[in-house]
Amino acid sequence: MTGAKNGSQNRKREKVMSDEERIGEGLVRVGGMTRQQVDDILERQRQGNDSPFGVMAIELGYVDENELLQYLESRGL
């Protein structure tokens, strides 16, 4: 049972990572962040930081909170 639970958690984390990568890609596309900044956040998440992508981007000073909110609203999120 534990193996099934862990597999489910891993798939859930992969889905979250995919969503975050898309947010990062979009922010790079609109000039809100650099590719290097996105890669830095994704690496921190791979190393165990469970903070959401947007939270980390703001905390690291990579993107302004208002800019992130405007981008997310434009995507209907």
N, C-alpha and C positions, 0 to 999 in steps of 0.2 A: 504494500500500500504506500509506503514511503516513497518508493521509486516513482510511482505514478504521480504522486503529489509533486515531487521535485520536477518531473518532466513538465507538468502543467505550469508550475511556477516559471520554469525556464522559457516556455513558449510565451507566457504572458510578458515576461521581461523583454523577450525578443520583439514582441509587438510594440511595446513601449519604446524600445530603442528605434524601431523603424519609424514610428511617429516622430520621435525627436530628431532623427536624421533628416526627415522631410522638412521639419521646421527650420533646422539649420541650413539645409540647402536653399530654402526659400529666402532666408535672411541673407545668405550670400548673394543670391540672385538680385535682391533689391538693394544691395550695398549696405545692409545693416550690420553685417559681420563679415570677417574674413574667413577663408577656408581654414587657416591655421587656428583661429579661435574656435571654430566648430570642432575641428579635430581634437583640440585640447579638452573640450568639454566631454566629447565622446570617450576619450582615453580615461578621463577621471571617472566616468561612469563604469567603464570596463574594469577599473581598478577597485570598484566597490562603492563609489559615491552614488547614493540612491536619489539624490535631489533631482527634481525635474529639470529638463534642459533649460527652460526659460528662467527658472530661479537661479540656476548656476550662471547663466549668461549675464543676468543683472548683477548678481553678487560679485562676479569677477570684473565687472565694469565693461563688459564687451558690448552691451546694448543698453540703451536707456529704457526704463520701464514703460514709458509712454509709447516709444517706438515699437516695442514688442507687442504691447496691447493693440496698437493700430494695425500691425501686421496680422495678428491673430484674428482680429475683427474682420479684416479684409478677406480672410479665409473662412469666415463663418464659424470660428472656434470660440 
